């Protein structure tokens, strides 16, 4: 199954609610991804641009998009970004296929 890395930031209101009523949001994240047949591999909070990171596994892009849309639509996050991760084997396959792509840089001669 494909892996996905998500970066999120809570709204100030969400932080205020969590300060008032602390809870393990990793368990919530686990239930979201499991509802589409996926798996949560990790949930971390961080200092910096994003408040936290998740590493998920989902059956396909549509399943992950459904989870991302549900989370984003909930209003607790100020930002939510997801990146599809490629395995080394997938990257090697893409590198092999890249030579067959007829790319021309903008402004280059034809």
Steps between C-alpha positions, in 0.01 A plus 500: 500500500622855432646709782404862568666768712262763637596830663241685705454806716222551750303821530549702822148393602594133465809549717283673761259204501788252531650700789161493674439131418824320401452191284703259292424610143709212361215267593257718306734502200528121520122462485474733197747306287378160615148597388627491138709185542829675576750513784658776708876447522580804711369822653738769621473855632776744404641848543513713189285570198263209567357383830514134409567223252329170417628204304208306352448202275182495289368267231511774235504876438120527507484341846768734633329798337175405675677501837675830421173662392318381812777631726532830313125552503483456877624852571760408765798553273645817358692300241523140380736383224557146379787367290497163324821316582677275250702193590855469371378238250226733373753780463737272307214403269414868447865576423500223243188639334622861512734436208196425281328831576540753220548810715599833350595788730305824455662715231730220383536435129273233358 
